Amino acid sequence: MLRSLTTAATGMIAQQLNIDVISNNLANVNTNGYKKVRAEFQDLLSQTIKSPGAQGAQGTNQPVGIQVGLGTRTSATDRIFAAGALKSTENPLDIAIEGNGFLQVQLDDGTLA
């Protein structure tokens, strides 16, 4: 019973972070240049209850084992770099990038970044 509660708790914590990420995306929906974020999840370790090939009750070998997952956790938050809609600002110093890429800038020492 305790294992099932801790497994459920890890799922609730991961879902709370997912809702936080979605809320942040919604809060910034009108921010120029904002790139939305997506939460990535991964399984926690699994506990092996019965190994594959273990001997069964009637002396036969079990073809498959029993593994119980111990929950999930957030592994990363990925920024989605999909192109957004271009918007005219009427400011002569504003620029937009169409297609894949970033802007190169020249640092004080002359190197490009």
OpenMM code with the backbone's topology and positions (N, CA, C; nanometers):
from openmm import Vec3, app, unit

residues = "MET LEU ARG SER LEU THR THR ALA ALA THR GLY MET ILE ALA GLN GLN LEU ASN ILE ASP VAL ILE SER ASN ASN LEU ALA ASN VAL ASN THR ASN GLY TYR LYS LYS VAL ARG ALA GLU PHE GLN ASP LEU LEU SER GLN THR ILE LYS SER PRO GLY ALA GLN GLY ALA GLN GLY THR ASN GLN PRO VAL GLY ILE GLN VAL GLY LEU GLY THR ARG THR SER ALA THR ASP ARG ILE PHE ALA ALA GLY ALA LEU LYS SER THR GLU ASN PRO LEU ASP ILE ALA ILE GLU GLY ASN GLY PHE LEU GLN VAL GLN LEU ASP ASP GLY THR LEU ALA".split()
positions = [
    Vec3(0.0823, -0.1193, 0.0000),
    Vec3(0.0000, 0.0000, 0.0000),
    Vec3(0.0866, 0.1255, 0.0000),
    Vec3(0.1942, 0.1249, 0.0773),
    Vec3(0.2793, 0.2426, 0.0837),
    Vec3(0.3452, 0.2696, -0.0499),
    Vec3(0.3847, 0.1631, -0.1212),
    Vec3(0.4457, 0.1800, -0.2531),
    Vec3(0.3471, 0.2455, -0.3493),
    Vec3(0.2215, 0.2049, -0.3454),
    Vec3(0.1223, 0.2632, -0.4360),
    Vec3(0.0988, 0.4103, -0.4043),
    Vec3(0.1027, 0.4488, -0.2784),
    Vec3(0.0845, 0.5889, -0.2423),
    Vec3(0.2022, 0.6746, -0.2871),
    Vec3(0.3229, 0.6243, -0.2721),
    Vec3(0.4386, 0.7024, -0.3163),
    Vec3(0.4444, 0.7113, -0.4683),
    Vec3(0.4028, 0.6048, -0.5378),
    Vec3(0.3964, 0.6091, -0.6837),
    Vec3(0.2939, 0.7120, -0.7286),
    Vec3(0.1783, 0.7136, -0.6654),
    Vec3(0.0753, 0.8122, -0.6987),
    Vec3(0.1231, 0.9540, -0.6682),
    Vec3(0.1965, 0.9701, -0.5596),
    Vec3(0.2469, 1.1028, -0.5231),
    Vec3(0.3450, 1.1555, -0.6268),
    Vec3(0.4299, 1.0687, -0.6812),
    Vec3(0.5230, 1.1150, -0.7843),
    Vec3(0.4475, 1.1593, -0.9093),
    Vec3(0.3401, 1.0903, -0.9428),
    Vec3(0.2577, 1.1297, -1.0566),
    Vec3(0.1901, 1.2638, -1.0337),
    Vec3(0.1424, 1.2878, -0.9114),
    Vec3(0.0771, 1.4158, -0.8816),
    Vec3(0.1769, 1.5308, -0.8847),
    Vec3(0.2973, 1.5080, -0.8355),
    Vec3(0.4006, 1.6122, -0.8384),
    Vec3(0.4391, 1.6446, -0.9827),
    Vec3(0.4536, 1.5417, -1.0653),
    Vec3(0.4881, 1.5635, -1.2056),
    Vec3(0.3752, 1.6367, -1.2779),
    Vec3(0.2512, 1.6008, -1.2494),
    Vec3(0.1384, 1.6680, -1.3137),
    Vec3(0.1277, 1.8129, -1.2679),
    Vec3(0.1597, 1.8418, -1.1428),
    Vec3(0.1588, 1.9798, -1.0943),
    Vec3(0.2609, 2.0641, -1.1693),
    Vec3(0.3793, 2.0095, -1.1928),
    Vec3(0.4798, 2.0825, -1.2697),
    Vec3(0.4336, 2.1026, -1.4134),
    Vec3(0.3674, 2.0036, -1.4712),
    Vec3(0.3145, 2.0168, -1.6062),
    Vec3(0.2117, 2.1300, -1.6123),
    Vec3(0.1249, 2.1402, -1.5137),
    Vec3(0.0267, 2.2485, -1.5082),
    Vec3(0.0968, 2.3829, -1.4896),
    Vec3(0.2028, 2.3877, -1.4087),
    Vec3(0.2799, 2.5111, -1.3912),
    Vec3(0.3407, 2.5580, -1.5227),
    Vec3(0.3945, 2.4650, -1.6006),
    Vec3(0.4555, 2.4993, -1.7299),
    Vec3(0.3486, 2.5511, -1.8259),
    Vec3(0.2339, 2.4855, -1.8309),
    Vec3(0.1248, 2.5306, -1.9176),
    Vec3(0.0758, 2.6679, -1.8739),
    Vec3(0.0646, 2.6911, -1.7439),
    Vec3(0.0219, 2.8218, -1.6935),
    Vec3(0.1197, 2.9308, -1.7334),
    Vec3(0.2482, 2.9018, -1.7258),
    Vec3(0.3493, 2.9984, -1.7674),
    Vec3(0.3380, 3.0274, -1.9170),
    Vec3(0.3118, 2.9259, -1.9973),
    Vec3(0.2922, 2.9474, -2.1402),
    Vec3(0.1714, 3.0370, -2.1664),
    Vec3(0.0626, 3.0141, -2.0931),
    Vec3(-0.0567, 3.0972, -2.1106),
    Vec3(-0.0329, 3.2409, -2.0645),
    Vec3(0.0426, 3.2580, -1.9567),
    Vec3(0.0702, 3.3925, -1.9061),
    Vec3(0.1547, 3.4731, -2.0048),
    Vec3(0.2341, 3.4066, -2.0871),
    Vec3(0.3225, 3.4750, -2.1810),
    Vec3(0.2748, 3.4675, -2.3253),
    Vec3(0.1487, 3.4332, -2.3466),
    Vec3(0.0987, 3.4133, -2.4823),
    Vec3(0.1094, 3.5413, -2.5662),
    Vec3(0.0997, 3.6582, -2.5066),
    Vec3(0.1088, 3.7842, -2.5813),
    Vec3(0.2453, 3.8497, -2.5722),
    Vec3(0.3444, 3.7830, -2.5147),
    Vec3(0.4793, 3.8379, -2.5048),
    Vec3(0.5516, 3.8169, -2.6370),
    Vec3(0.5992, 3.9261, -2.6955),
    Vec3(0.6711, 3.9158, -2.8233),
    Vec3(0.7978, 3.8335, -2.8056),
    Vec3(0.8197, 3.7382, -2.8951),
    Vec3(0.9414, 3.6584, -2.8939),
    Vec3(0.9431, 3.5460, -2.7930),
    Vec3(0.8349, 3.5267, -2.7164),
    Vec3(0.8330, 3.4182, -2.6176),
    Vec3(0.8223, 3.2836, -2.6879),
    Vec3(0.9028, 3.1886, -2.6462),
    Vec3(0.8983, 3.0516, -2.6987),
    Vec3(0.8404, 2.9619, -2.5906),
    Vec3(0.7344, 2.8895, -2.6249),
    Vec3(0.6684, 2.8068, -2.5237),
    Vec3(0.7584, 2.6919, -2.4787),
    Vec3(0.7259, 2.6381, -2.3625),
    Vec3(0.8047, 2.5336, -2.2977),
    Vec3(0.7168, 2.4101, -2.2816),
    Vec3(0.7793, 2.2928, -2.2916),
    Vec3(0.7092, 2.1663, -2.2715),
    Vec3(0.7861, 2.0853, -2.1679),
    Vec3(0.7161, 2.0278, -2.0727),
    Vec3(0.7790, 1.9439, -1.9707),
    Vec3(0.7968, 1.8020, -2.0248),
    Vec3(0.9119, 1.7438, -1.9968),
    Vec3(0.9416, 1.6058, -2.0359),
    Vec3(0.9492, 1.5204, -1.9088),
    Vec3(0.9011, 1.3983, -1.9168),
    Vec3(0.8965, 1.3095, -1.8009),
    Vec3(0.9677, 1.1785, -1.8311),
    Vec3(1.0093, 1.1106, -1.7251),
    Vec3(1.0706, 0.9788, -1.7400),
    Vec3(1.0280, 0.8901, -1.6245),
    Vec3(1.0365, 0.7601, -1.6484),
    Vec3(1.0012, 0.6619, -1.5453),
    Vec3(1.1095, 0.6579, -1.4387),
    Vec3(1.0663, 0.6361, -1.3157),
    Vec3(1.1621, 0.6047, -1.2099),
    Vec3(1.1936, 0.4559, -1.2187),
    Vec3(1.2843, 0.4089, -1.1373),
    Vec3(1.3229, 0.2674, -1.1407),
    Vec3(1.2038, 0.1759, -1.1175),
    Vec3(1.2138, 0.0572, -1.1690),
    Vec3(1.1116, -0.0448, -1.1461),
    Vec3(1.1648, -0.1472, -1.0471),
    Vec3(1.0768, -0.1950, -0.9638),
    Vec3(1.1137, -0.2973, -0.8660),
    Vec3(1.0753, -0.4338, -0.9234),
    Vec3(1.1704, -0.5263, -0.9245),
    Vec3(1.1451, -0.6604, -0.9768),
    Vec3(1.0874, -0.7469, -0.8657),
    Vec3(0.9643, -0.7903, -0.8856),
    Vec3(0.8980, -0.8782, -0.7887),
    Vec3(0.9335, -1.0241, -0.8178),
    Vec3(0.9317, -1.0601, -0.9471),
    Vec3(0.9669, -1.1961, -0.9878),
    Vec3(1.0494, -1.1854, -1.1151),
    Vec3(1.1652, -1.2498, -1.1160),
    Vec3(1.2551, -1.2444, -1.2309),
    Vec3(1.2032, -1.3331, -1.3442),
    Vec3(1.2306, -1.2945, -1.4698),
    Vec3(1.1945, -1.3831, -1.5808),
    Vec3(1.2742, -1.5133, -1.5715),
    Vec3(1.2104, -1.6235, -1.5989),
    Vec3(1.2761, -1.7539, -1.5925),
    Vec3(1.2746, -1.8156, -1.4543),
    Vec3(1.2107, -1.7474, -1.3571),
    Vec3(1.2038, -1.8026, -1.2211),
    Vec3(1.1146, -1.9267, -1.2202),
    Vec3(1.1394, -2.0143, -1.1260),
    Vec3(1.0629, -2.1389, -1.1166),
    Vec3(0.9264, -2.1114, -1.0552),
    Vec3(0.8221, -2.1642, -1.1222),
    Vec3(0.6850, -2.1457, -1.0767),
    Vec3(0.6462, -2.2487, -0.9726),
    Vec3(0.5168, -2.2481, -0.9362),
    Vec3(0.4653, -2.3358, -0.8311),
    Vec3(0.4692, -2.4831, -0.8711),
    Vec3(0.4437, -2.5141, -0.9990),
    Vec3(0.4421, -2.6538, -1.0426),
    Vec3(0.5764, -2.6966, -1.1003),
    Vec3(0.6829, -2.6234, -1.0730),
    Vec3(0.8149, -2.6602, -1.1206),
    Vec3(0.8455, -2.6133, -1.2619),
    Vec3(0.7564, -2.5333, -1.3198),
    Vec3(0.7801, -2.4809, -1.4539),
    Vec3(0.8457, -2.3429, -1.4449),
    Vec3(0.9147, -2.3070, -1.5501),
    Vec3(0.9766, -2.1750, -1.5546),
    Vec3(0.8763, -2.0705, -1.6025),
    Vec3(0.8787, -1.9563, -1.5364),
    Vec3(0.7929, -1.8441, -1.5756),
    Vec3(0.8569, -1.7733, -1.6945),
    Vec3(0.7876, -1.7577, -1.8074),
    Vec3(0.8488, -1.6945, -1.9248),
    Vec3(0.8726, -1.5447, -1.9067),
    Vec3(0.7890, -1.4809, -1.8293),
    Vec3(0.8047, -1.3366, -1.8065),
    Vec3(0.8085, -1.3107, -1.6565),
    Vec3(0.8701, -1.2005, -1.6202),
    Vec3(0.8773, -1.1643, -1.4795),
    Vec3(0.7718, -1.0607, -1.4441),
    Vec3(0.7787, -1.0150, -1.3217),
    Vec3(0.6874, -0.9112, -1.2741),
    Vec3(0.7721, -0.7932, -1.2278),
    Vec3(0.7475, -0.6778, -1.2875),
    Vec3(0.8140, -0.5554, -1.2460),
    Vec3(0.7079, -0.4515, -1.2157),
    Vec3(0.7292, -0.3762, -1.1085),
    Vec3(0.6360, -0.2716, -1.0675),
    Vec3(0.7093, -0.1396, -1.0765),
    Vec3(0.6531, -0.0452, -1.1532),
    Vec3(0.7125, 0.0868, -1.1660),
    Vec3(0.6980, 0.1655, -1.0365),
    Vec3(0.7945, 0.2508, -1.0094),
    Vec3(0.7933, 0.3278, -0.8854),
    Vec3(0.7600, 0.4748, -0.9091),
    Vec3(0.7002, 0.5077, -1.0236),
    Vec3(0.6533, 0.6430, -1.0458),
    Vec3(0.7222, 0.7126, -1.1609),
    Vec3(0.7113, 0.8440, -1.1596),
    Vec3(0.7652, 0.9269, -1.2663),
    Vec3(0.8278, 1.0517, -1.2067),
    Vec3(0.9081, 1.1182, -1.2874),
    Vec3(0.9643, 1.2456, -1.2450),
    Vec3(0.9877, 1.3309, -1.3689),
    Vec3(1.0018, 1.4596, -1.3477),
    Vec3(1.0296, 1.5504, -1.4571),
    Vec3(1.1773, 1.5392, -1.4910),
    Vec3(1.2064, 1.5167, -1.6179),
    Vec3(1.3459, 1.5033, -1.6584),
    Vec3(1.4000, 1.6330, -1.7164),
    Vec3(1.3146, 1.7127, -1.7812),
    Vec3(1.3621, 1.8366, -1.8431),
    Vec3(1.2429, 1.9223, -1.8830),
    Vec3(1.2717, 2.0467, -1.9106),
    Vec3(1.1753, 2.1336, -1.9772),
    Vec3(1.2401, 2.1796, -2.1064),
    Vec3(1.1741, 2.1533, -2.2171),
    Vec3(1.2266, 2.1855, -2.3496),
    Vec3(1.1573, 2.3085, -2.4049),
    Vec3(1.2349, 2.3992, -2.4600),
    Vec3(1.1794, 2.5169, -2.5264),
    Vec3(1.1487, 2.4793, -2.6709),
    Vec3(1.0299, 2.5159, -2.7175),
    Vec3(0.9851, 2.4866, -2.8528),
    Vec3(1.0235, 2.6054, -2.9411),
    Vec3(1.1111, 2.5819, -3.0384),
    Vec3(1.1622, 2.6888, -3.1232),
    Vec3(1.0869, 2.7007, -3.2549),
    Vec3(0.9599, 2.6693, -3.2566),
    Vec3(0.8798, 2.6838, -3.3776),
    Vec3(0.8619, 2.8324, -3.4086),
    Vec3(0.8543, 2.8640, -3.5361),
    Vec3(0.8392, 3.0038, -3.5764),
    Vec3(0.7012, 3.0559, -3.5384),
    Vec3(0.6983, 3.1773, -3.4896),
    Vec3(0.5720, 3.2422, -3.4570),
    Vec3(0.5282, 3.3318, -3.5712),
    Vec3(0.4185, 3.3994, -3.5512),
    Vec3(0.3668, 3.4901, -3.6539),
    Vec3(0.4485, 3.6189, -3.6532),
    Vec3(0.4787, 3.6692, -3.7727),
    Vec3(0.5489, 3.7974, -3.7837),
    Vec3(0.4493, 3.9096, -3.7615),
    Vec3(0.4930, 4.0111, -3.6858),
    Vec3(0.4062, 4.1228, -3.6536),
    Vec3(0.4800, 4.2522, -3.6840),
    Vec3(0.4175, 4.3408, -3.7558),
    Vec3(0.4782, 4.4689, -3.7883),
    Vec3(0.4706, 4.5605, -3.6669),
    Vec3(0.5853, 4.6237, -3.6324),
    Vec3(0.5892, 4.7135, -3.5170),
    Vec3(0.6091, 4.8593, -3.5561),
    Vec3(0.6386, 4.8848, -3.6846),
    Vec3(0.6650, 5.0194, -3.7351),
    Vec3(0.7887, 5.0828, -3.6719),
    Vec3(0.8699, 5.0050, -3.6006),
    Vec3(0.9941, 5.0538, -3.5410),
    Vec3(1.1080, 5.0157, -3.6362),
    Vec3(1.1883, 5.1142, -3.6835),
    Vec3(1.2917, 5.0811, -3.7823),
    Vec3(1.4046, 4.9950, -3.7275),
    Vec3(1.4186, 4.9817, -3.5967),
    Vec3(1.5262, 4.9016, -3.5391),
    Vec3(1.4827, 4.7587, -3.5050),
    Vec3(1.3555, 4.7261, -3.5187),
    Vec3(1.3069, 4.5910, -3.4919),
    Vec3(1.3358, 4.5010, -3.6108),
    Vec3(1.3730, 4.3765, -3.5824),
    Vec3(1.4007, 4.2790, -3.6875),
    Vec3(1.3273, 4.1492, -3.6561),
    Vec3(1.3133, 4.0645, -3.7552),
    Vec3(1.2526, 3.9328, -3.7367),
    Vec3(1.3344, 3.8328, -3.8174),
    Vec3(1.3410, 3.7107, -3.7696),
    Vec3(1.4106, 3.6035, -3.8401),
    Vec3(1.3051, 3.5143, -3.9029),
    Vec3(1.3169, 3.4902, -4.0321),
    Vec3(1.2251, 3.4016, -4.1006),
    Vec3(1.3010, 3.2732, -4.1333),
    Vec3(1.2524, 3.1598, -4.0845),
    Vec3(1.3207, 3.0327, -4.1035),
    Vec3(1.4027, 2.9964, -3.9807),
    Vec3(1.4873, 2.8947, -3.9957),
    Vec3(1.5701, 2.8486, -3.8834),
    Vec3(1.6873, 2.9426, -3.8614),
    Vec3(1.7221, 2.9646, -3.7363),
    Vec3(1.8433, 3.0405, -3.7105),
    Vec3(1.8318, 3.1353, -3.5939),
    Vec3(1.9475, 3.1918, -3.5600),
    Vec3(1.9598, 3.2913, -3.4551),
    Vec3(2.0447, 3.4046, -3.5106),
    Vec3(2.0528, 3.5136, -3.4397),
    Vec3(2.1353, 3.6264, -3.4813),
    Vec3(2.2769, 3.6098, -3.4285),
    Vec3(2.3757, 3.6444, -3.5110),
    Vec3(2.5134, 3.6488, -3.4638),
    Vec3(2.5412, 3.7905, -3.4155),
    Vec3(2.6127, 3.8009, -3.3050),
    Vec3(2.6549, 3.9311, -3.2542),
    Vec3(2.8059, 3.9296, -3.2378),
    Vec3(2.8656, 4.0452, -3.2539),
    Vec3(3.0107, 4.0566, -3.2374),
    Vec3(3.0382, 4.1086, -3.0984),
    Vec3(3.1204, 4.0334, -3.0230),
    Vec3(3.1561, 4.0722, -2.8873),
    Vec3(3.2639, 4.1810, -2.8908),
    Vec3(3.2932, 4.2402, -2.7747),
    Vec3(3.3917, 4.3461, -2.7643),
    Vec3(3.5298, 4.3031, -2.8125),
    Vec3(3.5623, 4.1763, -2.7932),
    Vec3(3.6949, 4.1287, -2.8349),
    Vec3(3.6991, 4.0892, -2.9832),
    Vec3(3.5910, 4.1068, -3.0562),
    Vec3(3.5872, 4.0805, -3.1993),
    Vec3(3.5375, 3.9425, -3.2359),
    Vec3(3.5149, 3.8529, -3.1415),
    Vec3(3.4669, 3.7192, -3.1719),
    Vec3(3.3162, 3.7221, -3.1923),
    Vec3(3.2661, 3.6275, -3.2701),
    Vec3(3.1229, 3.6169, -3.2940),
    Vec3(3.0614, 3.5232, -3.1932),
    Vec3(2.9437, 3.5579, -3.1480),
    Vec3(2.8694, 3.4741, -3.0536),
    Vec3(2.7311, 3.4508, -3.1082),
] * unit.nanometer
topology = app.Topology()
chain = topology.addChain("A")
for resn in residues:
    res = topology.addResidue(resn, chain)
    for name in ("N", "CA", "C"):
        topology.addAtom(name, app.Element.getBySymbol(name[0]), res)
